[in-house]
Amino acid sequence: MARQPTLKQLRYLCAVAKHQHFGRAAEAACVSQSTLSAGIQELEESLSASLIERNNRNVLLTNLGQDVVVRAQAILVDVEEMLSLCAAAGEPFTGRMRLGVIPTVAPFILPKLLGSLRREHPNFKLFIREDLSHQLVAGLHAGALDVLLLALPFPTEAVEVMSLITDDFLLASPNGHPLADRAQLATADLQGEDLLLLEDGHCLRDHALEACELRDSQISVPYQATSLATIVQMVANGIGVTLLPEMSVAAGITAGTDIVVTPFQRTGVARQIGLMWRRKTPRAAEYRLLGEKIKTYAAS
């Protein structure tokens, strides 16, 4: 009887398909490159098929390899759903949960959330992955993550979402800037300003511009950063102004600077923060309980 593929081998194959590089795939799978290569070779031998084309520069999937990856990903997701089904049969917050969270939310919500969960549910194992939204959503669909905490809406399919928090945008400007003297602002006041933003790929950038009804052509973007902390320091040094989520200001991101934070006149200049999970997961009730806890911690 022919040997059947193992889940480990399928994970190795999916990692190679994702990273297109044996070294990076091995790092992502937390194994040595030789172990990963051997696993792929054993998989090909068990299937009596060539799945990967190897040369000195590239790692390419054969046409059959691409089809096998699609099926392998579905198998791995089904296995994760089976584990979730078993976890959901017990008490909530007693097993393992893998939470993906975006960088513009993680430092402002996770400390309270993790501390409270550890006290209230000492046997609960919560694993955190911080990344950009599109990477987290890919991980969710691949079965590598169970639930996401991110800014909504985010376009994807076969998911359910739970809106939790309305997070207003505030204008941060250096003391002495013309806009810093206003009690409230109109979004039109930002036109023509040097607006410091996170680089492309961060959903905060898109949500901030959308909330303020601004197009790239209406503003000057002299600097793009990878973190809010960097942008705050740029504003403090007079490089420009920026839009900060209210949760970051409440957490003290501007502390120790002379930055002035100003609200907008109209409502709706905000982003929505919520949870996202796969539509077919059996743990939806547990994720909703997690959402209620996050709302409680955010309100406090």
PAZADREN-395149 format. One record per residue (C-alpha): x, y, z. Coordinates in nm, 3 decimals, always signed. Example, Ala and Ser with C-alpha at 12.3 -4.5 7.8 and 13.67 -1.06 7.14 Angstrom:
2
         x         y         z
    +1.230    -0.450    +0.780
    +1.367    -0.106    +0.714
END
This chain:
300
         x         y         z
    +0.000    +0.000    +0.000
    +0.138    +0.339    -0.099
    +0.231    +0.580    +0.177
    -0.012    +0.864    +0.233
    +0.101    +1.227    +0.267
    +0.137    +1.357    +0.620
    -0.001    +1.688    +0.743
    +0.354    +1.802    +0.809
    +0.450    +1.739    +0.446
    +0.145    +1.929    +0.325
    +0.236    +2.223    +0.550
    +0.587    +2.224    +0.406
    +0.449    +2.228    +0.051
    +0.211    +2.516    +0.129
    +0.496    +2.710    +0.289
    +0.710    +2.670    -0.023
    +0.417    +2.775    -0.241
    +0.365    +3.087    -0.030
    +0.728    +3.199    -0.001
    +0.865    +3.068    -0.334
    +1.192    +3.005    -0.150
    +1.309    +2.703    +0.050
    +1.499    +2.906    +0.308
    +1.210    +3.142    +0.386
    +0.962    +2.855    +0.382
    +1.176    +2.659    +0.630
    +1.199    +2.962    +0.856
    +0.821    +3.008    +0.845
    +0.772    +2.638    +0.923
    +1.026    +2.657    +1.209
    +1.242    +2.377    +1.069
    +1.579    +2.355    +0.900
    +1.596    +2.388    +0.524
    +1.723    +2.030    +0.494
    +1.426    +1.901    +0.695
    +1.181    +2.091    +0.477
    +1.349    +1.975    +0.155
    +1.345    +1.616    +0.274
    +0.977    +1.645    +0.362
    +0.891    +1.779    +0.017
    +1.092    +1.500    -0.147
    +0.913    +1.236    +0.062
    +0.580    +1.392    -0.038
    +0.669    +1.372    -0.406
    +0.779    +1.011    -0.364
    +0.459    +0.914    -0.184
    +0.249    +1.075    -0.461
    +0.479    +0.953    -0.741
    +0.463    +1.302    -0.884
    +0.685    +1.606    -0.935
    +0.538    +1.906    -0.753
    +0.821    +2.159    -0.759
    +1.065    +2.271    -1.028
    +1.402    +2.354    -0.876
    +1.680    +2.564    -1.023
    +1.952    +2.793    -0.891
    +1.731    +3.102    -0.884
    +1.367    +3.011    -0.844
    +1.135    +2.761    -0.683
    +0.837    +2.705    -0.909
    +0.536    +2.479    -0.869
    +0.449    +2.245    -1.152
    +0.093    +2.262    -1.282
    +0.014    +1.950    -1.081
    +0.191    +2.104    -0.781
    -0.038    +2.407    -0.794
    -0.345    +2.182    -0.792
    -0.206    +1.980    -0.502
    -0.138    +2.301    -0.303
    -0.503    +2.407    -0.340
    -0.619    +2.071    -0.206
    -0.353    +2.070    +0.066
    -0.464    +2.411    +0.190
    -0.825    +2.291    +0.206
    -0.717    +1.980    +0.401
    -0.518    +2.187    +0.651
    -0.810    +2.424    +0.706
    -1.043    +2.127    +0.761
    -0.802    +1.989    +1.020
    -0.796    +2.322    +1.202
    -1.177    +2.331    +1.194
    -1.184    +1.981    +1.343
    -0.957    +2.099    +1.625
    -1.179    +2.403    +1.672
    -1.486    +2.182    +1.686
    -1.334    +1.984    +1.970
    -1.223    +2.302    +2.148
    -1.569    +2.451    +2.114
    -1.723    +2.145    +2.283
    -1.562    +2.247    +2.611
    -1.580    +2.563    +2.816
    -1.488    +2.884    +2.634
    -1.135    +3.018    +2.684
    -0.992    +2.687    +2.801
    -0.804    +2.572    +2.491
    -0.587    +2.744    +2.232
    -0.672    +3.041    +2.014
    -0.458    +3.213    +1.750
    -0.539    +3.582    +1.717
    -0.416    +3.803    +1.435
    -0.409    +4.178    +1.502
    -0.297    +4.481    +1.303
    -0.010    +4.702    +1.431
    -0.228    +5.011    +1.472
    -0.451    +4.827    +1.721
    -0.222    +4.579    +1.897
    -0.033    +4.809    +2.140
    -0.348    +4.994    +2.244
    -0.582    +4.702    +2.318
    -0.370    +4.390    +2.373
    -0.206    +4.483    +2.707
    -0.541    +4.511    +2.888
    -0.688    +4.217    +2.699
    -0.400    +3.978    +2.767
    -0.368    +4.077    +3.131
    -0.737    +4.027    +3.201
    -0.760    +3.698    +3.010
    -0.459    +3.562    +3.198
    -0.620    +3.645    +3.532
    -0.970    +3.525    +3.443
    -0.877    +3.218    +3.235
    -0.533    +3.091    +3.344
    -0.559    +2.776    +3.129
    -0.639    +2.968    +2.812
    -0.355    +2.981    +2.556
    -0.382    +3.288    +2.332
    -0.118    +3.314    +2.059
    -0.077    +3.653    +1.891
    +0.043    +3.737    +1.542
    +0.082    +4.106    +1.453
    +0.083    +4.185    +1.081
    -0.080    +4.387    +0.804
    -0.444    +4.317    +0.726
    -0.394    +4.137    +0.394
    -0.138    +3.902    +0.551
    -0.367    +3.827    +0.844
    -0.665    +3.756    +0.618
    -0.449    +3.520    +0.411
    -0.348    +3.343    +0.732
    -0.712    +3.317    +0.839
    -0.816    +3.153    +0.512
    -0.514    +2.921    +0.522
    -0.609    +2.799    +0.871
    -0.300    +2.949    +1.032
    -0.511    +3.193    +1.238
    -0.847    +3.151    +1.410
    -0.976    +3.505    +1.449
    -0.860    +3.855    +1.354
    -0.879    +4.192    +1.528
    -0.856    +4.456    +1.258
    -1.007    +4.767    +1.103
    -1.326    +4.714    +0.906
    -1.434    +4.688    +0.636
    -1.172    +4.473    +0.471
    -1.265    +4.304    +0.143
    -1.263    +3.924    +0.157
    -1.502    +3.632    +0.128
    -1.649    +3.352    +0.342
    -1.605    +3.535    +0.672
    -1.819    +3.678    +0.948
    -1.740    +4.007    +1.118
    -1.833    +4.160    +1.451
    -1.799    +4.537    +1.482
    -1.670    +4.636    +1.825
    -1.542    +4.993    +1.851
    -1.577    +5.323    +1.668
    -1.229    +5.476    +1.681
    -1.233    +5.847    +1.593
    -0.950    +6.010    +1.401
    -0.788    +6.316    +1.559
    -0.553    +6.562    +1.392
    -0.209    +6.579    +1.551
    -0.011    +6.893    +1.473
    +0.295    +7.061    +1.625
    +0.239    +7.342    +1.873
    +0.228    +7.668    +1.678
    +0.089    +7.516    +1.359
    -0.211    +7.717    +1.221
    -0.445    +7.419    +1.265
    -0.336    +7.367    +1.625
    -0.523    +7.684    +1.734
    -0.865    +7.551    +1.625
    -1.108    +7.402    +1.874
    -1.249    +7.180    +1.600
    -1.164    +7.113    +1.238
    -1.335    +7.045    +0.910
    -1.188    +6.770    +0.696
    -1.148    +7.026    +0.416
    -0.891    +7.206    +0.636
    -0.646    +6.927    +0.556
    -0.633    +6.997    +0.183
    -0.288    +7.111    +0.080
    -0.131    +7.016    +0.414
    +0.182    +6.806    +0.457
    +0.007    +6.496    +0.588
    +0.230    +6.224    +0.731
    +0.087    +5.877    +0.673
    +0.176    +5.514    +0.712
    +0.311    +5.355    +0.397
    +0.097    +5.170    +0.145
    -0.028    +4.838    +0.277
    -0.138    +4.975    +0.614
    -0.517    +4.991    +0.618
    -0.502    +5.288    +0.858
    -0.381    +5.503    +0.568
    -0.677    +5.409    +0.347
    -0.934    +5.435    +0.625
    -0.804    +5.775    +0.737
    -0.817    +5.923    +0.387
    -1.159    +5.770    +0.325
    -1.297    +5.901    +0.656
    -1.172    +6.252    +0.571
    -1.297    +6.224    +0.212
    -0.949    +6.307    +0.084
    -0.771    +6.193    -0.230
    -0.394    +6.162    -0.262
    -0.397    +6.454    -0.506
    -0.543    +6.687    -0.241
    -0.259    +6.647    +0.008
    +0.118    +6.643    +0.019
    +0.277    +6.333    +0.171
    +0.640    +6.424    +0.246
    +0.711    +6.112    +0.451
    +0.567    +5.762    +0.485
    +0.639    +5.557    +0.796
    +0.590    +5.200    +0.913
    +0.472    +5.289    +1.265
    +0.260    +5.550    +1.439
    +0.537    +5.610    +1.692
    +0.771    +5.725    +1.413
    +0.506    +5.955    +1.266
    +0.444    +6.114    +1.607
    +0.811    +6.203    +1.636
    +0.807    +6.352    +1.285
    +0.508    +6.568    +1.377
    +0.676    +6.675    +1.701
    +0.972    +6.795    +1.495
    +0.756    +7.008    +1.266
    +0.769    +6.788    +0.955
    +0.392    +6.792    +0.907
    +0.061    +6.686    +1.060
    -0.102    +6.346    +1.087
    -0.423    +6.162    +1.170
    -0.409    +5.952    +1.485
    -0.666    +5.698    +1.607
    -0.824    +5.812    +1.932
    -0.725    +5.485    +2.101
    -0.357    +5.564    +2.041
    -0.394    +5.911    +2.190
    -0.578    +5.771    +2.492
    -0.290    +5.527    +2.537
    -0.045    +5.819    +2.555
    +0.127    +5.802    +2.217
    +0.182    +6.181    +2.218
    +0.297    +6.196    +2.581
    +0.617    +6.393    +2.631
    +0.572    +6.596    +2.312
    +0.421    +6.939    +2.246
    +0.183    +6.796    +1.987
    -0.169    +6.940    +1.987
    -0.454    +6.696    +1.919
    -0.772    +6.839    +1.765
    -1.108    +6.667    +1.693
    -1.318    +6.710    +1.381
    -1.652    +6.886    +1.374
    -1.859    +6.621    +1.202
    -1.915    +6.269    +1.323
    -1.800    +5.972    +1.122
    -1.435    +6.074    +1.084
    -1.343    +5.738    +1.229
    -1.259    +5.375    +1.162
    -1.441    +5.068    +1.285
    -1.250    +4.804    +1.481
    -1.388    +4.452    +1.487
    -1.331    +4.078    +1.477
    -1.328    +3.854    +1.170
    -1.345    +3.475    +1.155
    -1.416    +3.202    +0.898
    -1.787    +3.164    +0.832
    -1.794    +2.787    +0.892
    -1.602    +2.782    +1.217
    -1.773    +2.608    +1.509
    -1.619    +2.858    +1.754
    -1.822    +3.162    +1.649
    -1.989    +3.185    +1.991
    -1.650    +3.191    +2.164
    -1.525    +3.463    +1.928
    -1.831    +3.672    +2.005
    -1.755    +3.636    +2.377
    -1.402    +3.754    +2.301
    -1.548    +4.052    +2.118
    -1.759    +4.146    +2.418
    -1.452    +4.130    +2.640
    -1.258    +4.356    +2.401
    -1.541    +4.609    +2.405
    -1.536    +4.609    +2.785
    -1.159    +4.656    +2.802
    -1.166    +4.931    +2.539
    -1.437    +5.119    +2.726
    -1.234    +5.110    +3.046
END
